[in-house]
Amino acid sequence: MAELYYIAMAPHNVVGPLGTMASCHCCATFPNFLVLEWHWIERPYWFTLVKADPPLIQDGYITLSDTPGIGVELVEEEAEKYLRPGTKLFA
């Protein structure tokens, strides 16, 4: 509906790096996309949960890859550190 009325869109984004990359790929399809809200920088592990080449965020921008996948690789050992007790990664 926003596009129909020439209104720019700024989606809400409060997820980690995997969700952010998935959101970025979705946003790339919106003709009225303006900016993706993001405020997870204070999390010390945000940049260690994934491997990205080039680095995920550079000068405030995320560049999407044109290769298969979402452009990052989960570092499973790092993700396992933050699981809730009694849970498993991808169980």
C-alpha positions in Angstrom: 0.0 0.0 0.0 2.9 2.4 0.7 4.2 2.0 -2.8 0.7 2.7 -4.2 0.8 6.1 -2.6 4.5 6.8 -3.3 5.5 6.4 0.4 9.0 5.2 1.2 9.3 2.1 3.4 11.7 1.7 6.4 11.1 -1.8 7.8 11.7 -2.6 11.5 14.7 -4.9 12.0 15.6 -6.2 15.5 17.3 -9.5 14.6 20.8 -10.8 14.4 23.1 -10.9 11.3 21.3 -13.8 9.6 17.9 -12.2 9.9 19.3 -8.9 8.9 20.8 -10.3 5.7 17.5 -12.1 4.9 15.7 -8.8 5.5 18.1 -7.0 3.2 17.4 -9.4 0.4 13.6 -8.9 0.9 14.1 -5.1 1.0 16.0 -5.2 -2.3 12.8 -6.3 -4.0 10.8 -3.3 -2.7 10.7 -0.4 -5.2 9.9 2.1 -2.4 12.6 0.8 0.0 14.4 3.7 1.9 16.3 2.3 4.8 16.4 -0.8 7.1 16.1 0.1 10.7 18.9 -1.6 12.7 20.1 -1.2 16.3 21.9 -4.4 17.4 25.4 -2.9 17.3 25.7 -2.9 21.1 25.7 -6.8 21.0 29.4 -7.7 21.3 28.8 -10.9 19.4 26.9 -9.5 16.4 29.9 -9.5 14.1 31.3 -12.8 15.3 28.1 -14.9 14.6 28.7 -14.9 10.9 31.6 -14.9 8.4 31.2 -12.3 5.7 33.5 -11.3 2.9 33.6 -8.3 2.6 32.6 -7.4 6.2 28.9 -7.3 6.7 28.5 -3.6 7.3 30.8 -1.0 5.8 30.4 2.7 6.2 26.7 2.1 7.3 25.9 0.1 4.2 25.3 -3.6 3.5 26.1 -4.8 0.0 24.2 -7.8 -1.2 26.0 -10.6 -3.0 24.7 -11.9 -6.3 26.0 -15.4 -5.5 23.7 -18.2 -4.1 22.7 -17.8 -0.5 22.2 -14.8 1.7 25.9 -13.6 1.7 27.0 -14.8 5.1 28.0 -18.1 6.8 26.9 -18.9 10.3 29.7 -19.6 12.7 28.1 -22.5 14.6 30.6 -22.7 17.4 29.9 -19.0 18.2 26.2 -19.4 18.0 26.3 -22.4 20.3 27.7 -20.2 23.1 24.5 -18.2 23.2 21.9 -21.0 23.2 19.4 -21.3 26.1 20.3 -24.0 28.5 18.9 -27.3 27.4 18.6 -26.4 23.7 20.5 -27.4 20.7 21.5 -25.6 17.5 19.3 -26.8 14.7 17.7 -29.5 16.8 
